[in-house]
């Protein structure tokens, strides 16, 4: 190695040791050996699936040589987590020293080649005692950073061996592997962009007289024809565009749906697009509360995957708003969004509702038969609201559909394949429902992908912001809130959540005199009920025994339509006794 490169490497390693000491690490301490598993690991692997796919192809050709030489090659993501591995340090090794899911950043494993390549963004060798932790002194390692086609650091490739096998060729090998991987990623993106361009040309070729935009995945305008620039301005390229009502949207993507864009017509949408137009998006999620901001960010991220989603939230918190936003921002936008209220369908009809039925399947059935909700949602999204209220029988049928991605109509034998994203919502704790025997555990794990939890209104810090927004959307002359009204809103516990807030504001704006809502204009239902009950208790006076007996006899006679025998049975006395008491009270 040239002298200047050796000096630079020593400087890099010395700086790394100082950082490790500043982190509070000690060379003799045990290392952080925690490993990502389960859904957390799956999320990382999915995020880096393109890099893993190309790395696998490259390493397949090198595997025999790497394995025979006692080398282990790993790919780490931008955070230092191992996402792919080939080979072992020893042919007879039983302990996996570099497992997938382990993290080799400096803060976790001290000075090491992977962590340094990511931090310094350059190829590096760490040999024996160069490693910060004593436990790693038996290793010699070389790593090179990996960059995306846009120049963003996305990970590193690392080759490790026992220190006796130290050789300078390993750093050259990692550099070649990193360059090969980067070339493959660049070619992949170029191919996808070509596919998208062809699809875009095909889509727009017959619509040259229509104002058209092309948006990237962040809804940034990347192309606009002359008519669109006339509407939006010549400098609209690079601006963010919010797709809303009145726009026709066509999504175009590659098969993996990793690369995609959308073409937007600024003309009024066709009737076939009206369902898509009415769906909510994240721009309809109002509020600056950190909890809501977290939900908004989760939607933006989760929308690009087809993982199942469970939305937890109390009644009235806006679960369908979240479900529609997931659909609107995902690759299935423009395809059907079908919502099903599982608690509103009778148990004996839920299978025919979800899976459809053939003609003559049961008495009263449509003679032509009918497709079910899953068929209607094919290619798009099905939203199963109040999934916790679904019967066990219906749960069993739903489980089969989710496992096999097929439906069979009630009364039919034909198998119908479906491709539908499933989003479920509930206000119940499904784990508690499983313990109580009311919800199937196997179905729970089929639905359990990504969890999104909506905070109740009383736990949000932006109630007044929501209030102002809803007031401005009311079909009413402009009104504002007095300070006393604001304090009353903040003091209330909102058991009905956002749905109740809207209802209270409608009533208040109606009652308001002038253009200001005062505290007295705000009426809360549960407060009114409590006051009414308390007033009834206060006003109710104890009745005398004579009055109580007379009222009981009168009620029994009225209930029995003055049939003496029935009234006597209700009161559990004889007919003669009832006659005597009726005479006593003048009845």
Phi, psi and omega in degrees: 000132178306151185300319183294324178292322179296317178298317180297319181296319178297318178298318180298315181292320178299318179296321179297317178301319180295319178298318180299319178295322177293332176288348183090014180277154176230135185304330183268353180290158173291146180280162174282106184256021179295147185230137173289136177221175173058221185294329179296317178292318181299323179296318179294317180296320179295318180298329184250023187298326180294316179294320179296318181299314181289322179297322179299316180296320180292315186285339177301321181286331183268346189305313182303317180292317181296317183294317183290335181270001181071031179257150173236130180247131179229154171247130176246153176277185185296341180264359179092010179273129180290123182245350178203145184212142174223134175091175179221157178292333181216140181301331182257015185295130177254340179261126179276103185279336181234066185285151172299133182103344178281152184249129184243032173289162181303320184294335181265314188242012179068199180294121176203162188297317182298310180298321181290319180300323179287317183289313185273345181059042177204158179296147183205148171245136170238121186241125172052246186291354173296331178295139183292314182277135179302325183300335182263004184294344179279359185258153162233130188223150174222141182215150176226142180288154177243134182243148176283169178301339179266005177089011181271135176293124183239356179162201180204155173251137186226138173242127179238150176206173173290150190300336179295342184260019181305131175203141182294339183297337184297323180291325176295321179295318178295322179295319178295319179295318179297317179295319179297318179296317179296321178297316179298317179296321179295315178297321179299312181295321179298318178297316182294320179295325177294317178300315181296319180297318178296318178296320181294317179297318179298319182291322189262356187299326182261011184233034186295339180272000183259136175293119187233143175237153167242130181246148172272188186291343177265012181064027174271137180287119180251342174211150177206133178281177188299320181294323178292321179294329177296323181283316188262346183109149183296334183261028184285341180299129182097346178281155175276137182240129180261115179287124182222196181297145178092358180247139175264127184240131175238119180271135175234137184207165173277177185297325181281348182062018177281320178251127176199162173215178180225145177255128185244129173265128179277356174285164179299136184293153174291162181300327181295342182264359188295327178298315180295324182298325188277352182288146178284160173224181183296338178292343178271354178274102187271143173129152180243010178300135180307325180293323178286324177299322177296317178298315180300317179294321179296321179297313181302320181282315185289337183298332185275357178246160179260017178299146172294152182230137170247126178256119177259138177178148176294161179302131177091006182271351176100041184293323180290328174303318179292316181299315179295323179294321176300319180290317185295329184263000184260181182287350180265005179300139185095342175266172186296143168240116185240122180258137180231123175270101187295335182279345185264353182261125178303147184302323183283353181246351190294325180294318179291329177292314184283320190248354179082177180209156177270165181298138179074014183294328178201165181298130179090358180288151175302132185294342178265357186080177182203137175288154179268182183296324181294320176295319180297330182267004185303129183090343183242227186230138171247131182251111181263092182280148181053047181299334181292346180263004181286140181292158180297325179297315179292326178298320180297318180293320179296321180302317181298319180297316181292326181287319190253350180056038176221155173230152172232123182297150176300128181084003181243173179235345182290132178271128182246113179289143179228150176230090188227133173279137183250124173239126180245158178216149179201155172254010181252158173275105186295330176297319177292323178295324177295315179299325181279357178080015182260352180219137184287131181291323180293325176291321179303315182287337174287324181276338186283102175234281178247134178257131172234120183250124179269130179286145173294156184301324183294340181264003182267150182263003186239032184300318181292326177296317176298317181301312180299319180297313182294324178299319182290341180266355182288146177278072188203156176300150185304131177226160177228171181260136172286163180298322179295323178294320178299316180295325179292321178295318181291331183279342184280152186264356171048066178295335179268003176058215187296325179300319179291321180301314179300316181297316180297320182289325176299313179297317183294318180294329177290321183278339186299137175260125184081211184248027179225131175272121180261169183302323182291344179279347182268117182240122181254128189299312185290331176293318179297317180296318179297317180296320180296316179296317180296319179296320180296321180294319181293318186281338184289123180257145179300133178273154176285161179299321180297315181293320180297316180295319180298318180294320180297317180294318180298316179297319180294317179296317179297316180297324181269010182054041177062028171274113189298318182297315180295317181297320180295319178296321178298318182276350181060044174227170181281164178298317181299317179298319180296319178300317181297318182288325177297320178294321181299319185261009176070033182259000000 
